[in-house]
Amino acid sequence: MIKNFGVMTMDEQNLIKLLRLPAAIVDESGAIQLANPSWDQFEPMVDHAGKEYSELNKLIRAPHIKKECQKIWRGKNEGYEYYFRTITRDHCQLSVTKCNDKHMLFQILPAVDSGVVAENAVDVLESMNDAFFSLDEKWCFTYVNHEAEKLLMKSREEMIGKNLWLLFPEAWGSGFEEHYFKTMHDQIPTQFEEFYEPIQSWFDVHAYPNRQGGLSVYFRNINKQKDMEKSLWQSANSDHLTGLPNRRYSYELMKDYIEKNHPFTIYFLDLDQFKIINDLYGHDVGDKLIQKIGRRLEKNLPNDITISRLGGDEYLILVPKLLNESDVNDFGNRVIGMFGQAFVLQDRPEIHIEPSVGVSQYPKDGNLVDTLIDKADIAMYEAKKKQSAKAVMYDPVMHESVSRDMIIQQELKKVIERGELQFVYQPQIDATKNWITGVEVLTRWTHPVLGPVSPAEFIPIAETSGMMEKLTRHQLDWCLKKFTEWRKRFSFTGVIAFNISSGLFRNKNFIAYLEQVIRDHHIPFNQIELEITENIQLFSHRESVQTLERLRELGIRVAIDDFGTGYSTLSYLNQFPVDKIKVDKHFTDQIHHDAKGEAILVSIIKLANSLDLDVLAEGVETLSQSEYLQRNGCDYMQGYYYFKPMTLEECEQFYYEKVLKQRVPE
């Protein structure tokens, strides 16, 4: 019966009428525009899932058919084939192809019946791109086409009449066995993908049961497809720089563990002062260092541990079990110990770098991946703040501290940009002459809600968040401008001292800026003093030595701050061009209280004097401390006994009163 001729041409209508097999033309909405008599007369059928349809019109409206048709309309597929059987167990194929922009042709074709392949079908089987073979009910080959010979690497003479499992024994116990037995036993077509080890090939396989028993199998090699899938997977799940698993992979792995209720421990690593390496040597060197670290971790950790790069200078190590506190510390020490040896890059000096490490565990610390990462990050931040050379386990009490740190970081950025930090000045004196030799600039910050925030709290945050250079530049520009006015108004000939972080000290761009800003304010270089804290990173870099030598050429003075508390090696005092050491307040506090502390203090003073270095004691708070220091050869002092840090206004008032003498009050 012909229905709804609509926009069909006469040629199309005649073609449909002449077809003996069931055929219909369907429009985009799924409505049949034209169908031949065989279509309406087709007997009931059963699809793959066993659902019975009384007519073809209902089959083509089935959800899975409509879904595939939409793909054809959108150009994603050129056609679609769907296999089913009739109530009388005849196997058929529904073929769908696109006629034009508005119509599709639906046809019902008989499926190939194996057993004995009809002579008129041989040409089709031999000319098609797919490989094909048929098996009888005893699993013996009855037909093999030429493409199958190529893919299976055996001639048809070797296969015809031979048992599949004897000829290909490696297929037994694999997915081939599972699906073939299912197809023959349940009499339901199956489609699957399987890897065949002996010939290192992936196959896409379609197997159909035969009415007389046995199977018809169509298959094709999909190695290229699998290679592409693998490449796409690696691209999506691997870090492009290191080749390690990336953030996405580690997140999915943790989700999988959580779904299986599999406990695990994660170590969150962040490299300390990595930005300095980038600023000092450039991003290419930074990238090579990231690669070196990844390789070192991979080489030295067991295979069952997953090492991934989250991005930037952050790594994640996943241990697939719950560790007790002792084991957490042992493993953390093992990881940190891998950074003990310097990283050697081609044509570059050795680079020393250490990680801060935070730890969280599933299920103890949460059951969501983001929660576990956040808590490990919090613990890592705590390790960085404490400068702890060990892995720090997450503790709920850390939340309050981290919340405050985050507020400080956000607010500090604002006050730096607005230039709202305050600077105070603490005089340094020559106690033997009661003479002020210079002032040290100290940064102060009072927040409207947090109140006074200690430099010991906000300076480390400025360093770890990359704000230190901007803070220091603002400090230098503002204070040098005021210092220029002091020199003119008060004829001040002493030095002005600034604390410079070791990272900035090795930053060539910053040193160039420093030189220029001093020139811009017309200040003699010998009235500038830079205080740097002793540490291994500072004195192990060639660039640091070059900077020291450049500063010495200009006449800028260099002082080692907090001497005796950091990377204390006496050799660098003789090797590197420094002018002064500032003895930490800790040693001043030992005077009259601890004999060993006094002995160390006296040794430091004698050493400095023997090397012709100025030595200044910090934290002098009493007359007895001052007298003890003078008796033992330390003439320069700084502390509350003489002066507390003063605001700009207080300094100016003081100089108005003492401008002619510049002497400490008797």
N, C-alpha and C positions, 0 to 999 in steps of 0.2 A: 504494500500500500504506500502510495506516494503522498506526502503531506507537506504543507507550508513551503511552496516553491519559493516564495519571497523574492530575494535578489539573485537567486541561482540562475546561471545562464542555461540555455537549452542544451548545450554540449555537456555541461556538468550533470544535468538531469538525466540525459540519455545514458551517460557513463554509469551512473548509479544503478539505473534500471537493468543494464546489461550484465552487471556483476552477479555471479551465481552465489558467491559467499555473502553473508550478512554485511551490509555497509550502510553508513549514515553520515550526513553532513551536519555538523553542529556549530552554532555560533558562539560568540564570546560569553553569552549569558548561560550557556549550557542547554539552550533549546534546540531541538532537532529541526532543521530546516528541510531536510530531505532524507528519506529512508526507503530502501528497496523492500520487496515482499519478504525476502529471506530474513531480514532484520526482525520484523514483527513475528515471524513464525518460529524463531529460534527457541528451542526447548529450555526449560528451567536449568539453572546452573548453580554450582557451589564454588565460592572463592577460596583463597588460601586458608582463611580463618574458619572455614566450615559453614559460613553463613549462606543460606539459600536465597536465590533471587528468582522471581517468577518470570521476569522479562529483562531484556537488555537495557531498556530505558531506565530501569531502577539501578542497574549495575553502574552505568556511566555517571549516575548522580551520587554514587558512594563517595564519602569524604576523601578517601585516599586517592580515588581517580581524579576528583576535582582539583585536589592539591597539585597533582602532577601536571594537569592541564594548565593551571595557572603559571607553572614554570615555563611551559612551552609558549604561552602568550607573551610572557616577559622576555623571551629570547634566551633563557637560561639553558633550556634543552631543545633539541631539534625534534625529538619524538619520544614516545613512551610505549613500552611493551608490558602487558600484564597477563600472566598465565593463570588459567583456572581449568576446572573440569566440569563436564555436564553431569546430570544425574546418572547417566549411563556410563560414567567414568571415562568418557572420551576427553582427552587433553586438548585444550584450545588456547589460542593466544589472541588477546585484544590488542590491536595495533592502532596507535594514535599518531597522526602526522598533521602538520599544518599545511593547509591548502593555499591560503592567502592571509591578508591582514584581518579577515573577518570570519574565516571558516576553518574547521578541522575535519579531517576524514577519520572516522572510526570504522575499523574492519575486524571481522572475526576470522582468524586463520587457524587451520589445524596445526597443532604442535607436532614437531618431528617425532615419529614413533620409531624407537630403536628396536633392536632385535635383528631384523634384517632391513637394512637401509634400502629404500626403493631406488631403483636405477635412475629414475628421473630426478632424485634429490641429490645424487652424488655430486653433480656439477655445482650445486649450490653449496654443499658442505665443503668442497674443495676450494671454492673461490672466495669464501667468506674470510674475513680477517680473524675471526675467533678460532681458537683450537677446539676440536671436538673429538670425543670418543664415546663409544657405547659399550655397555657391559651387559652380560646376561645375568640370570638369577644366581649363578655360581661365581660371580665376580670375574668372569673371563672376558677379555676384550673381544668384541665382535666387529668393531669398525674403529679406525683411527684415521683422521684426515692429515693432510700434509703439514698444516700449521702445528698440530699436536706432536708430530714427529720432531719438529724443530725445537719446540719448547721442552719436551720431555727427553730430548737427546737420545732417542731410540727410534729405529726404523719400525714401520708397521709390521714387517715380517717378524721382528723380535717380539712384538706385542700380541698380535692377533692369536686368539686361542689360549693365551697365557693368563694366569691368575694375577689380578691387580696387586694383591698383598705380597705374593711371592716375588713379583717383578720389581715392586717398589716397597721393600720391607720397612723403610724408614717412615712410610706414610701410616703404618699401623701404630695405633696409640696416639695419633695426632688429631687435629681438627678434621682432617680428611675422613678418617674412620668414623668419627662422631657424626658428621653431617651426612655422609653417604649412607650409613646404616639407618639414620633417621628418615632420609628420603625414601629408601626402599621399604622400610617397615611401616611408616605412616602414610606412604603414598601421597606425600605432600612435597611440592617443589621447594628447594632451599637455595639460598644465595649466601656466600660467605667469602672471606678473604683468609688466606693461610700461607705461611712461609714454609717452603720445602728446602730443608737444610742441605741435602746432597748437591743440589745445583744452585744453591744460594739465590732462590727466586721467590718472589711474592706472586700469588695468583689470585685473581678474582674469579670465582667459580659459581656457575649456575647449574644445579643438578635437578633432573626431572625424572619421576618414576615412569616406567614403561608398562603398558597394559598387560603385556605378556610376561612381565617380570624384568628385573634388571634396571639399568639407568641410562639416561642420555646426559652427557656432561659437556657443557660449553665452558671454556676458560680462556683467560688471557693473562699475559705477563704484565704486572703493574709495578715493576721495579722503579721505573722513572717516577711514577706517581708517588711511590713510597719515599723515594729519595727527596722529592719535592716536599712531601709532608714532613719528613725529618728536618729538612732545611728550614721550613717555615716554623717548625716546633722549636728548633734551636734558636732561630731568630727571635722568637717570642719569649723564650725561657732562658736565654743565655746572655750574659753581659758582654757587650761588643768589645770592651777593652781588655778584659782579663780572660774571657772564655769560661768564667765561673758561672754557676747558676745565678739568675738575677732575682730581683725582688718578687716578681710574679711567681717564679718557680718555688721559692721558699715559702711564700704565702700559701700556695696550693698544697705544698707538701704538709705544712702545719695543719691546714684545714682537713686534709686526709687523715692525719694522725688523730685529730680531735674527733672526727666522725667515727673512728675506730676505737676511741677511748684509749689511745696509746700514749702513755706519759712521755714527756721529753723535756729537755733543758736547752735554753738558748742563751748564747753569749753575744751581746751587742758590742762591737768594737768601733771606736771612733779614734782616728789618729790625732794625737796632740800636736797642735801648731802646724798642721799640714799646709795651711794658707801661707805660712812663712816660706815653706819650700817652694810653693808656686810663685810667690812674689820674688823670691831670691833667684831662682834658677829658671823660671818659666814653666808654662803648663806642660810642655813636652817632657821635661824631666819629672814633673809631678805625675804624669800618666805612666811613665816607665817605672816609677817607684810603686805606684798602685799595682802594676803588673807583677813586679818583683815580690811584693808582699803576698799577693794571691798565690804565686807559685811556691813560696816558702811555706805558707800555711798548708797548701795541698800536699806538699812533699812530706811534711812532718806529722800530719794527723791521720788517723786510721780511715780506711775506706768507707766504713759505715757512718762516718760523720760528714754532714753536708756543710760545705763552706760556700756562702753566696756573697755577692757584692750588692748591697742595697742601693748604691749610688754614691757619688762624691768620694769621701774618704771613710765610708761606713761599710763594715762587713758584718755578716751574721753567721755564727757557727751553731749548727743544730746537732745536739747529742741525743740520739733516739732512746733515751731512758731518763728516769728521774734520779738525780744524784743527791746524796746527802751533803750536808754543809762541808764536811771535810773533803769529799771528792770534788765538790764545786770549786773549792779553793785550790786543790791540787791541780785540777785541769786548767783553771784560770792562770795559775803560776806557770804552767807548761806553755800556754799560749803566749803570755807576756814574755816568757824567757826566750821565745823565738825572735824577739826584737832586740835581744841583747847584743847581737852581732850587727855591725853597721851594714847598710845596704850599699853595694858598690855598683855604680853606673858608669858606663863607658865615658871616658873623657871628663869625668866629674869627680869631685872629692867624695869621700865616704859620707853617707848621710845617716845620722843617728836620729831615730824617731821611735816614739813609744805610743802604745794605745791606752785609752781609758776603756775599761770593760765593765759592762753591767749585765746582770744575770736575772732571768725570770724562768719560771717553770710551769708546765701544764701537768696536772690541773690545779696546783697549789695557788697560782697567782691569777687564774682566770681561765675561761673556756672560749675566748674569742681571740683570733690572731692579732687583731689591732690592739686589744687590751694587753696581750703579752708583749708585743713590740713596744708599746708605750711604757710599760713598767720596766722593761729591760733598758729602755732609753733613759728613764728617770734614774735608775741605778747607775748607768754609765755616767750621767751628768754628775751624780754624787761623787763618783770616783774621780772625775775630772776636777771637781771643785776641791776635793781633799788632796788632789795630786797623789792618789793612792796607787802604789805599784802592785796592786792585786785586784782581782775581780771582786766587784761589790754586788752582793745579792739584794734584790728588791726587798724593801721593807715599807709597809703602809705609811709609816711616819715620815717617809721621804716626800710624800705628796705636798705637805705644807711647805717644806723648804723649796721644792721645785716651783710651786705656785708663786712663791715670793720672788724667786729668781726670774721667772718669766715676766712678772710685773716690772721688776727692776730693769730687765733687758728692754722691754717695750718703752718704759718711761725714760730710760737713759738715752735711748736713740733720739727721743724728742728733745730733751734738754741740750744734747750735743748739737743738734741741728739748729736750735734756737739760740745757742750760745749762752745758756743760763747756768752753767756750772760756776761755782765760786772758787777763787784761788787765794790761798793764804801763804804767808811767807814766814819762815822760821830762820832767824839769824844764826850764823855759824861764827864762833869767836875764837880768837887767839887769847887763851886764858892768861898767858904771861904778860900780855900787853893791854889786857882789857879792850881789845880792838875787834870790831866786827869785820870779818874777812869776806863775808858773803851771805847770801840768803838762799834757802832752798824753797822752791815752789811746791806747794802741796795742794791737791785738789780736794774740794769739799762739795757735798751735795746734800741739800735739805729738801725732801719731798713733801708736798702739802699734806699727804695722807700717811706715807710711811715714816715721815719725820727724818732726822739725820741718818743718812746711809753711809756706813763706813767705807773708806777706800778699799779696805781688806775684803769687802763684799762686792763692790761694784767694779773694781779694776779687773779681777779675774773674769767677770762676766763680759766686760768690754773686750778683753783679749780673746776669749773663746768665741764671741759672736762677731768678730771682725770689725769692731768699732774703735779699736785702740789708736789706729793711725789718725782717724778723724779727730778723736779727743785730743791727742797730743799736738796735732797741727793747730787746733783752736787754742790750746794752752800756750804754745810757743808764740803765736802771732799776737795774742792779747797781752801776754806778760812782757814780751820784748818791747812792745809799743810803750807800756808803762815804764819799763826799765830805761828806755831812752829818755823819757821825761825826768826820771830820777837823776840820771847822770848829768843832765843839764842843770837841774834845780839844786841838787845837793852835792855835785862834784863827786859822786860816789865812784870809787875805783875798785870796789870788791867784785866778786863773781856772783852770777845768778845761776843756780844749779837746777837742772831738770832731771826727773827720773825718766829713763828711756827703756822700753821693753826690749828684750834680746831680739825679738822678731823684727822690730823696727830698726834696730841697730845693724841688722844684716841686710836691710832693704836698701838697695842702691838708690832707688827713686826717692826714698825718704831722706837719705843722707844728702842727696843733691838739693832737695827742698830745704833742709836745715841750713846748708851753706848759703843758699840764696836768701832765705828770710833774715839771717843775721846781717848779710850785706845790705838788704833793703832797709833795715833799721839803723844802719851805720854804727854798729856796736863792734868794738874790737873783739876779735876771736878769743883773746886770752881772758876775757871777762865772762866767757861761757864755760860752764862745767856740766858734763853729762854724767849722771849716775846710772850705772848698770848693775844688775844683780848677777852674781857669779852663778854660772850653771854650765853643764857639760856641752850643751848645744852652742852656747856662745863661743867657747874657746876651742871647739873642735872644728870650726869652719874656717877655711882659708879666707873667705870673704870678710869675716870678723877681723882678722889680722890686717887685711888691706884697709878696712874702715878705720881701725885704730891708727894705722900709719898715716892715713890721709888726715885724720883729726890732729895728729901730732904735727904734721906739716903746716896746717892752718893755724895751730896754736891753741886749739880748743882743748880744755882740760878734761880728763876722764877719771872718774872715781869708781871704785868697786864698792857697791852698797851692800849692807848686811853681811860684811865679811865674816866668815867662819861658820855660816849656817847653810850654805849651799854646796856647790860642787867645789869642795876645798882641796885644791892641789896647789902647792906653793910654787911649783915650777913656772906657772904662767906669770907670776909677778916679775920674774926675771926675763921671761921670753917676750912678753907683750908690753907695748908702750902705754903704761898707765901712770897717773900722777898721784893718786891718793887712794887710801883704803879707809872705809868707814866701818869701825868695829860695831857689830850689832849690839843693841841695847841689852840683849841676854847676858853678855859678858860684863857690861857695866853693872848690872844688877847683882853680879856675884861678888862685887867688892865688899869686904868685911863680912861675907856670908859663906863663902865656899873657897877653900884654899886651892882646890884644883882649878876652879874657874878663874881665880886670880892668876894662877900660874900660866894658864893659856892666854889670858889677856896680856900679861907682861911679855910673853913670848911673841905675840903678834906685834906689839909695839916695837920691840927690839928688832924683829925681822924687817918691819917697814923702815925703821931708821937706818938699818944697815944697807938697805937698797935705795936709800935716799928718796923715800916716798913720804909724802905727808900722811899722817895718820890722825883721824878724827874719831872721837868716841861719841856714840849716839846715846840718848836717853840719860844724860847727866841731870840728876834731880836734887843732889845735896852738895853742900860744901865739902864734906869729907870725901865724896867720890871725886870731886874736882881736884882736891889736894893730892889724893892718891895717884890719880892719872898724871899730874904734873911731876910728881916725884919719880915716876917711872918712865918719863920721856914723852908723854902725850900732851901736847900743848893745845891742840885744836879740839873744840867741844861743841856739842849742840844738845840742848835739852831744856826742860822747864825750870831748872835752877837759874838759867840765864834769861831765856825768853820762851814764852809759849808762841805757837804760830799766830801771826797777826794778820788782820784784814788789811786791805789796801789803805783804808782810811787811818787805821792805827799805825801802820808803817809811816805814812806821810806825817802824822802828828808827831811821831817819835823823831823823825828826821828834822822837822821844824825846830824841835827843842835841842837836838844834838848835832845839827848840821856842821857846826864849826869844829867840834871835837871828834865826832864819830867814835866815842868811847863808851864802854859799858859803864853804867852807873856804879859808883863805889858802894 
